[in-house]
Amino acid sequence: MKKHLLHLALALFAGLLTTVVRAQETPTQVTVTAASGSSMVKQVDGSSAPITVGMKLDQGASIITEKGAQVSLLVHEGIVAVLAGNTEIALEKISVNDNGTRNAMMNLKRGNLASSLDPSKKSINNYGVRTAKGVAMARGTDLTVTVNGNVYLVAVLNGNVQVTWAGGQSVSISGNTANAVTTNNNGTTTSGTLGAAMTAGGSSGLTDALTAAAAAVATIATSTTQVTALINTIAQAAGTSSTAANTVASVTAAAVGAAVANQTLVGTTPSVGSTTSVASTISTAAVTSANAAGNGAAAQLIVNSAANALVQTVPATTLSAVAKALSDSSNSANPSSQVSKGQVIAGVNAPPNNGTPITPISPTVVVVVSQSS
């Protein structure tokens, strides 16, 4: 009898302890920091709404992006998740423990989800991406997870990730190694390099995932070196095909677009000078990396993509002011107010339409503002 009571007391104590531990976990919210294209959120209460920047999402909410869309989420400080187009996720767990540990479990139903975690906070990061075939756990790394039909793929671009596939098989993968990618294809698990995975998918297979990864990394980067290192990794793995060139260009454009919105990189009051400086550093590094990988054909695509991404961040009033400054006696009669973003021309060694070019995006590319005739 006494033994039975002792067991009962221990069971009650264990239950109480579990309750106390659970009580220390507080649900938090995810913030939408960037959104393009069409995407929707389904809240816990069943209501749906278009995704907008600044929106707060609760644990349990689901997000669906349409083709060509992209949504960036600030999961916790120093943790960014980016959904590519045709992607669906559920915010399975978003919380903080009393001891400071930040928890997040993203349930990826389909598509591509890229994540970037500040390595300086790895001791308090408890981040995971769940799929129907397994879970990838990370603390301070850059990774992408893809669900495409019966193919489930986890790629690490920097750092280490532990993947546990259904059935209990555990795989450790690391960026820039022979085991940077692990794939589960119809139940068969393999590991290999990022380059091999890109080739197997016809290079374009990972473009959406890698583009999302570039945006994620550039969003929380504390230096352009972190961004250029990622681009170099992708350029080296991409190879020399025309599809590879498009991939590197897309990745560069995503990196530039996110980087010039990162106040740590461009300043709290960014100027045309600070944004073009960041874009110049990133695009120049991308061209250098592509050339080193033997893909010189990517240069033109890279600089044009980077220029277009940068232009989207420049206010129309600034473009008008620049155009006015560039005006010479032959075109001064044209009203500068007619200048628009659509009139910005980018290209290798592109000559200025009127006057001299503004700050170059790279040593060989300039952004020229033309005036309406």
C-alpha positions in Angstrom: 0.0 0.0 0.0 2.8 2.4 1.0 4.6 1.5 -2.2 1.4 2.3 -4.2 1.0 5.6 -2.5 4.7 6.5 -3.2 4.2 5.8 -6.9 1.1 7.8 -7.0 2.8 10.7 -5.2 5.7 10.6 -7.7 3.3 10.5 -10.6 1.4 13.6 -9.3 4.7 15.4 -8.8 5.8 14.6 -12.3 2.5 15.9 -13.7 2.9 19.0 -11.6 6.5 19.5 -12.8 5.4 19.1 -16.4 2.6 21.7 -15.9 5.1 24.1 -14.4 7.6 23.7 -17.3 4.8 24.2 -19.9 3.7 27.3 -18.1 7.1 28.8 -18.7 6.6 28.8 -22.4 4.8 32.0 -23.8 3.4 32.2 -27.3 4.7 35.0 -29.4 3.9 36.4 -32.8 5.6 36.5 -36.2 5.9 39.8 -38.1 5.6 40.1 -41.9 8.6 42.3 -42.9 8.3 42.1 -46.7 5.8 40.8 -49.2 5.5 40.7 -53.0 3.0 39.1 -55.2 -0.2 37.4 -54.0 -0.4 35.6 -50.7 -2.9 34.8 -48.0 -3.0 34.1 -44.3 -5.5 31.9 -42.5 -5.7 32.9 -38.9 -6.4 30.5 -36.0 -10.0 31.8 -35.8 -10.6 30.7 -39.4 -10.5 34.1 -40.9 -8.4 34.8 -44.0 -6.8 37.9 -45.4 -4.2 39.0 -47.9 -0.7 39.2 -46.4 0.5 42.8 -45.8 3.8 44.2 -44.4 3.6 44.7 -40.7 1.0 42.1 -40.1 1.3 40.1 -36.9 0.7 36.3 -37.2 -0.2 34.0 -34.3 1.0 30.5 -33.5 -1.3 28.2 -35.5 -1.8 30.5 -38.5 -1.2 29.3 -42.1 0.3 31.1 -45.0 -0.1 30.4 -48.7 1.8 32.1 -51.5 0.9 32.1 -55.1 3.3 31.7 -58.1 5.9 34.5 -58.2 5.1 35.7 -54.7 7.6 36.0 -51.8 6.9 36.6 -48.1 9.5 37.4 -45.4 8.8 36.7 -41.8 10.6 37.9 -38.7 10.1 34.9 -36.5 12.3 36.1 -33.6 15.0 38.7 -33.4 17.8 37.4 -35.6 15.6 34.7 -37.2 14.1 35.3 -40.6 12.0 32.8 -42.7 11.2 33.5 -46.4 8.5 31.7 -48.3 9.0 31.4 -52.1 6.0 31.3 -54.5 3.6 28.3 -54.5 4.4 27.6 -50.8 2.2 26.7 -47.9 3.3 26.6 -44.2 1.7 26.5 -40.8 3.2 28.3 -37.8 3.1 25.2 -35.6 5.0 26.7 -32.7 6.2 30.3 -32.0 7.1 30.9 -28.4 9.7 32.0 -25.9 10.7 30.2 -22.7 11.3 32.0 -19.4 14.9 31.1 -19.7 15.2 33.0 -23.0 15.1 30.1 -25.4 13.2 31.1 -28.6 11.2 28.3 -30.1 9.9 28.0 -33.6 8.5 25.1 -35.6 7.5 25.8 -39.2 5.4 23.1 -40.8 6.1 23.1 -44.5 3.3 21.5 -46.5 4.6 22.3 -50.0 7.0 24.6 -51.8 10.2 26.3 -50.6 11.0 27.8 -47.2 14.4 29.5 -46.6 15.6 30.4 -43.1 18.5 32.4 -41.7 19.4 32.3 -38.0 21.9 34.7 -36.4 24.7 32.4 -35.2 25.5 34.8 -32.3 22.1 33.7 -30.8 22.5 30.0 -31.4 22.6 29.2 -27.7 19.0 30.4 -27.4 17.6 29.4 -30.8 15.4 26.3 -31.0 14.3 26.4 -34.6 12.9 23.6 -36.8 11.1 23.0 -40.1 8.8 20.0 -40.2 7.6 18.2 -43.3 5.6 15.0 -43.8 8.9 13.1 -44.1 11.0 14.6 -41.2 12.2 17.5 -39.2 15.3 19.8 -39.8 16.6 21.4 -36.6 18.9 24.5 -36.7 20.3 27.0 -34.2 22.6 29.4 -36.2 22.7 28.6 -39.9 21.2 29.3 -43.3 19.1 26.6 -44.8 16.4 25.8 -47.3 13.7 23.1 -47.1 11.8 22.0 -50.2 8.7 19.9 -50.6 8.0 19.0 -54.2 5.6 16.1 -54.6 7.3 13.1 -53.2 10.7 14.8 -53.0 11.8 16.4 -49.7 15.1 18.3 -49.7 17.1 20.1 -47.1 20.1 22.2 -48.1 22.5 24.0 -45.8 24.4 27.0 -47.2 26.2 27.9 -44.0 26.5 26.1 -40.6 25.1 22.8 -39.6 21.6 21.2 -39.6 20.4 18.0 -38.0 17.7 16.2 -40.1 15.6 13.4 -38.7 13.8 11.6 -41.4 10.6 9.6 -40.8 11.6 6.2 -39.5 14.3 7.6 -37.2 17.2 8.0 -39.6 19.3 11.0 -38.5 21.5 12.9 -40.9 23.9 15.8 -40.2 24.6 18.2 -43.1 26.9 21.2 -43.3 27.3 24.0 -45.7 30.2 24.0 -48.3 30.8 20.2 -47.8 30.2 17.0 -49.6 27.2 16.6 -47.4 25.4 19.9 -47.7 22.1 18.5 -49.0 20.0 15.6 -47.9 17.0 14.3 -50.0 14.2 11.9 -49.3 12.8 10.8 -52.7 9.9 8.4 -52.3 11.4 7.1 -49.0 15.0 6.7 -50.3 17.4 9.0 -48.5 20.6 10.4 -50.1 23.1 13.1 -49.3 25.4 15.1 -51.5 26.7 18.5 -52.6 24.7 21.6 -53.4 26.0 21.5 -56.9 24.8 17.9 -57.4 21.4 18.8 -56.1 21.1 21.7 -58.5 22.2 19.6 -61.4 19.7 16.9 -60.5 16.9 19.4 -60.5 18.1 20.9 -63.8 19.5 23.8 -61.8 16.2 25.6 -61.9 14.9 23.1 -59.3 16.5 25.0 -56.5 16.3 28.5 -57.8 13.2 29.6 -55.9 14.7 28.1 -52.7 18.1 29.8 -53.1 16.5 33.1 -54.1 14.5 33.0 -50.9 17.6 32.1 -49.0 19.5 35.1 -50.3 16.6 37.4 -49.2 16.6 35.8 -45.7 20.4 36.2 -45.2 20.5 39.8 -46.5 17.5 40.7 -44.3 19.4 40.1 -41.0 23.1 40.4 -42.2 25.3 42.6 -40.2 27.8 43.0 -43.0 27.8 42.6 -46.8 30.5 39.9 -46.4 27.8 37.6 -45.1 25.7 38.2 -48.2 28.5 37.9 -50.7 29.7 34.7 -49.0 26.3 33.2 -49.7 26.3 34.3 -53.3 29.8 32.9 -53.8 28.6 29.5 -52.4 25.7 29.4 -54.8 27.7 30.6 -57.8 30.4 28.0 -57.2 27.8 25.3 -57.0 25.6 26.5 -59.9 28.0 25.6 -62.7 28.3 27.2 -66.1 24.9 26.6 -67.9 22.6 29.4 -68.9 20.1 28.2 -66.3 22.9 28.5 -63.7 23.5 32.1 -64.8 19.8 32.9 -64.3 20.0 31.3 -60.9 22.9 33.5 -59.8 21.2 36.6 -61.2 18.0 35.9 -59.4 19.9 35.2 -56.1 21.8 38.5 -56.5 18.7 40.5 -57.2 17.0 39.1 -54.1 20.1 39.8 -52.0 20.3 43.4 -53.2 16.6 44.0 -52.7 16.7 42.8 -49.1 20.1 44.3 -48.3 19.1 47.9 -49.2 16.2 47.5 -46.8 18.5 46.4 -44.0 19.3 49.4 -41.9 22.3 47.8 -40.4 23.9 47.8 -43.9 22.6 51.1 -45.3 22.0 53.2 -42.2 18.8 54.3 -40.4 18.3 57.1 -42.9 19.5 55.4 -46.1 20.5 57.6 -49.1 21.0 56.9 -52.8 24.8 56.8 -52.0 24.5 54.2 -49.2 22.1 51.9 -51.0 24.1 52.0 -54.3 27.3 51.3 -52.3 25.7 48.2 -50.8 24.3 47.1 -54.2 27.7 47.7 -55.8 29.5 45.5 -53.3 27.1 42.7 -53.7 26.8 42.8 -57.5 30.5 43.1 -58.0 31.1 40.1 -55.7 28.5 38.1 -57.6 30.1 38.9 -61.0 33.5 37.9 -59.5 32.2 34.7 -58.1 30.4 33.8 -61.4 33.6 34.5 -63.4 35.6 32.4 -61.0 33.1 29.5 -61.5 33.6 29.8 -65.2 30.3 31.4 -65.9 31.2 34.7 -67.4 27.9 34.8 -69.3 26.2 35.5 -66.0 27.8 39.0 -65.6 25.3 40.9 -67.8 22.3 39.1 -66.1 23.7 39.8 -62.7 24.3 43.5 -63.1 20.9 44.1 -64.8 19.1 42.1 -62.1 20.9 44.0 -59.3 20.2 47.4 -60.9 16.5 46.6 -61.3 16.3 45.5 -57.7 18.1 48.7 -56.5 15.9 50.9 -58.6 12.8 49.7 -57.0 14.0 51.1 -53.7 14.7 54.6 -55.0 11.9 57.1 -54.4 10.5 58.7 -57.5 11.3 62.1 -56.1 15.0 61.1 -55.8 15.0 60.0 -59.4 13.6 63.3 -60.5 16.2 65.1 -58.5 19.0 63.0 -60.0 17.6 63.6 -63.5 17.5 67.3 -62.9 21.2 67.3 -61.8 22.2 65.3 -64.9 20.4 67.7 -67.2 22.5 69.7 -69.7 21.5 72.7 -71.8 20.1 70.5 -74.6 17.5 68.8 -72.4 17.0 71.3 -69.6 13.6 72.2 -71.0 12.3 68.7 -70.2 10.5 68.7 -66.9 12.3 66.4 -64.4 8.9 65.4 -62.9 8.4 63.2 -65.9 11.1 60.8 -64.8 9.9 57.4 -63.5 11.4 54.2 -62.3 10.5 52.6 -65.6 13.0 55.0 -67.3 16.0 53.7 -65.5 18.4 51.9 -67.8 21.0 49.4 -66.6 23.7 47.7 -68.5 27.4 46.9 -68.8 29.2 50.0 -69.8 25.9 51.6 -70.7 26.4 55.2 -71.9 24.4 57.9 -70.1 21.4 59.1 -72.1 21.9 62.6 -70.9 24.8 64.0 -68.8 26.9 61.8 -66.6 25.9 58.6 -64.8 25.1 58.5 -61.1 26.9 56.3 -58.7 27.8 53.0 -60.4 26.3 49.8 -59.2 29.6 48.0 -60.0 32.8 49.1 -61.8 31.3 48.2 -65.1 27.6 48.9 -64.7 25.9 52.2 -64.3 22.3 53.2 -63.6 21.3 56.0 -65.9 18.2 58.1 -65.5 16.7 59.2 -68.8 14.2 62.0 -69.1 11.0 61.9 -71.1 11.1 63.6 -74.5 
